[in-house]
Amino acid sequence: MPGPADQIVTVSLVDGVARITMNSGRVNALGRALRRALSEALMRVARDRAVTAVLLLGQPEAFSAGADVSELNSPESDNSQSGVAGLGSGVGRPDLRELIALVEDFPKPVIAGITGVALGGGLELAMAAHARISAPGARLGLPEIALGLLPGAGGTGRLPRLVGPERALEMILTGKEVSASEALRDGLVDAVMEDPGSPDAVRWTTEYAATRAPGRTRDRTGKVTEAAAVPGTVSRLAADAVRKARDPYAAQAAVDAMSAGIEQSFDRGANVEQEKFEERVKSPESAAQRHLFAAERAARRPAYLDTDAARAVRRAGVVGAGTMGGGIAMALASAGMPVTVVEAERAALDRGLAQVQKNLAASVSRGSRTQAGATQLESLITGSLDYADLTDVDLVIEAAFEDLQVKQGIFATLDRFVRPDCVLASNTSYLGIDDIAAGTRFPARVLGMHFFSPANVMPLVEVVRGSSTDDATLATAFATARRIGKTPVVVGVCHGFVGNRMLEVRSVQAEQLLLEGALPGQVDQVLKGFGFRMGPFEMGDMAGLDIGWRNRKAGGRTAPVADALCESGRFGQKTSAGYYAYVGREGHDDPEVEQLILEVSRKLGVSRREISDSEILERLLFPMINEGARILDEGIAERAGDIDVIWVKGYNWPAYRGGPMWYADHVGTGYVADRLRRYAEQCGDVSLLPAGFLSKAVDSATSGLGLPG
Ligand code: T1G
């Protein structure tokens, strides 16, 4: 019965238990070939009298990562033919639902032995088995929402039957994975064993087969009876989470399916699930998130990166114990790396380390970290006032005051103390890496690592490649960012790099809109309606308006409304007044601000007018896209997808809108170019004229040209 090792499904018989092992690609994605091989193996085993039970296994890294994401693409052309990711009728039989039904209705007990990940359709397959054993390190989840989808193969029906509706909603609406011990506690798995393919697991399976009738998950009602008795319970439990979900459309669809499956019947729920799944898979929101899935993975392979050149980073240093420095130190220490934080003055160092302690204590009381974990992390962070304490570190990240001379001074000092092979990174948000590197003996080991605030939370790191940065430096910084769980994107040197350079053009337009007739509340509301969590003015108030004001003064620039606010002492939340008036953190429209804006418009001779929401949206987003086009043209970003990843991971661009460059393609690059031209004329601002590839997309009829990369 055993099959050759290169087969994607192998079967071996041990003490009457057929171990069916999936071995397809890196993650056992349930593509057509695997589905077919698995169902054939199951049919053979069903007929084999020597087999009393089945143990369904995967590989150490993956039981299965679910449906094959690549089968989800080009839905219009493929769906009706081959089924959506093997979901539907047609050529791709058995589809995933048929395979899952085969397992659930199998004449012999089927036990899933989960190792690595069981995600999406992979977990749905495991949930259709009659019991589940998990390895201690396994991670289980239904991450479909991150692809703009709901679980499409019975997950919305089976998960609540195993873990109860509340837990099921949490897992499906956040897409977060759970550990084996959480899964055991919640009833998602029945046992945790070191090796679910071991003789112990075979014994467990035999015993299970002998003592229990193979019950179907769909028939379990214990955990859903209460919710079923009061219609509307699931919707009520989910209301808050749907609003906060990464994709509210997919979230609502999942809730509708789960409600039907609990309040009506499993089969009714399955029908709603299927209907909603088909609708979602064709939606622009899902297409956008599938684009991001691919873009994130493409960003891990920048052209300039030679991963083999990376050096080991055993210890790290951080210069500056401010908010960014402290956050970066926490991020490094979270990955088990000892970190030395150097400050110039004792008071600043103490303040910084105390803030780290405070953040850790807060995460313990929130439950996101254990006390032991926090203590361990804290013990990895050492403060120092002496650069000599950095002599044996492998990487230093400088997070000092944003001033070129200050940074040049620090790098020149570092250069004297650290080993010649130590990587020197600056967390600058705007400054030229080449200028910083120029004052060092080995500019080749200097680059930028631009973190986002709060650095211990935000996933993005722009890895800025200077003109002298060598392969080992780039690869080491990139690998370190990945090791600490961040999403690094390699970018080139320019003012503000990719993210802040695009943000700046948005800020200019936001200010301009105020002068021409809009108010902060209207502008912020439009961006929130688009899906951003915050508008530009709320963001400004939170970050503090005085920093920008100081920078503008230093650079001889102005932003009339923002300057006027600062001149009247309105620095944002920290002074309880900025674009809004604050009670605590809650902002309210302030008639004084309106007066101030009207006054500035009057002084500048701008006649105010009613500005439509659609103009506001286009005026904010299209110039950003235009800047993105320039960035691509200049080779600052390698691909359009890199820009999208930066905006989604670093600036909370709504994932279901795919990122600015994806969005441009979605609305049509020709349309974007046309509108930019119109706004350039209307505002008398040549910087708004379409640039880069957009300038070629002249005619609105040529929308959806397709972006480079
Ligand atoms: N389908 C196809 N390819 C996949 C895949 C999948 N589900 N998951 C990963 N890959 C590829 C990935 O593109 C990469 O390829 C390689 O595997 C390694 O991945 C019906 C409809 C499993 C935790 O959303 O979360 O089931 O770039 O680089 O960091 O309800 O991949 O090397 O060519 O990410 O070790 C739901 C997504 C599907 C899981 C591994 N499942 N995957 O992480 O490596 S929808 C998911 C992951 C579904 C059903 C619905 C991660 C991972 P390449 P990697 P990693």
Boltz pocket constraint, residues with backbone or C-beta under 6 A from the ligand:
constraints:
  - pocket:
      binder: B
      contacts: [[A, 26], [A, 27], [A, 29], [A, 62], [A, 65], [A, 66], [A, 67], [A, 68], [A, 69], [A, 70], [A, 85], [A, 87], [A, 96], [A, 117], [A, 119], [A, 120], [A, 121], [A, 122], [A, 124], [A, 143], [A, 144], [A, 147], [A, 149], [A, 150], [A, 151], [A, 152], [A, 153], [A, 155], [A, 297]]
      max_distance: 6.0
